């Protein structure tokens, strides 16, 4: 009964020793040497240059046609408040952004409008005068006593209506014969004529620049209060009369800073009234425009 077991044991031991010896031999077997790279073949010597020969140019081989794919256009962007548009986008009627607009050209601001100045003016002038016609016969001397004040309001830059009040003295003293109302005065006679014009006036300026020369023409219509006085020896005759008259005028205003220099001449004509002849005299005035 023991023999079969001993045979089985002997076979197992033999197999174990056989596999163990093979494994040990595999572990002790040297590793194969690495392969040595083969030497590169020697380069052949360069060939001797050959003289160039004229050869007909050969046409390049035809290139194969390849389909070109069109670049895909970027999608349009919808306009958004505060979102600057990217360059190159085509505009559409639906409000999409187009390319950036060109920079605006700089334009200087327009000049500030000139001030129109006050809507009214006042002219104050020193007035001289000389009588004409019957007035010269009554008071012949050139007069250096006179004053005028003119107020004008602006309707347009050219048309300025207003009014004028003035005072002019005409006088004379000489040895002569003078008749008035069937009374004759002979000897040294002193005559004085005080005239007070009260006129509605209008001036038209041919040039309207308030900073430049402004020539003008005017006309006045109204009343003349006239006081005639005759002094002869110890007698005095004095009478006041009212006359309707008119006064055409030519003048110019020269700019001199904050005020204007006024030069003007005026012809005064008042119709006969109250037993006295017409009143005619020329004014020559100089003054300022405020």
Steps between C-alpha positions, in 0.01 A plus 500: 500500500797732552657459162265702295528798734880489486493497120273803490726686743804413293338635181399824665847559635654438161272757335574756765874466460471517121306831501724650766815419301352656186410821678844533654662450161283774351602743773872428464505516114690821384300776322557532126741784393344807339507512125781713357378749236626434154755744366360754253618449145771744390374793288603477139754761384343809339465477131696739283293801394371480152473808281149640485310421189220707362183315552155599407301614804256244599148604584410456863273214563139604522374552844207306607200723540380504851167648593532825696263523783359854544565657835199489713372853575470579867146526620361853534469640846190665629547860612509526875505823702854570618647213294742638237472318166788277388664602173407344170138408559267586219200708586146383442169682502413321822734713711809279501831671542699590191870578495630773726397846371767741390625741763312832483688790345574771754317820432568811707200629691315788338593845626290633778236743380578861556312674770228716359556763764236699677149514351506880524751782475534855625688768307613813683640769273632852520321705234614798300283676242471767237174661386371493145255730321272700734669348805839628379343847454377495860809343667796489264786387725636144501371341818717307743221444752299183453433150627310191376396168653384214279351169612464212256365147533590209274238355268758340272877541492449769233179675611496695829202725579484732800469864595716811538492799731738789446574860581663743261579868549543737203601862568629825352583852615579780261404847389213460256135557423251224581124491440249277679119531497499853363766604755842613377808479720804701393831516680688234698261205501564169683296204381477154656318189377463201734372191317383182672437216251292201622511244219409142429801356314611190314854412391601254232853358522668405175757286687390309808818357655507645851880464503548696177414830337124552470381777269131579518224727376206617705187711495312672779146644513349700780464836669737793542446737790662833408562798727581823314651788697591850384697738725519861385604782730280456806223304325470124475265303275462131581262249344466119496352308207452137405591372157460164327810389318735224396871431509692270259832381636824334387750357744755237583587306816869413545602219742725624780472221757207485737335808343469625143604838365211671322538756221178632350348784307131589494291750308206637700198648327196629691205659326394859570269540797379760752596799284860384468678382187628151437781370715790356299845405632774242457632299795855365522526265797762286667442265791488145627273199463444306823 
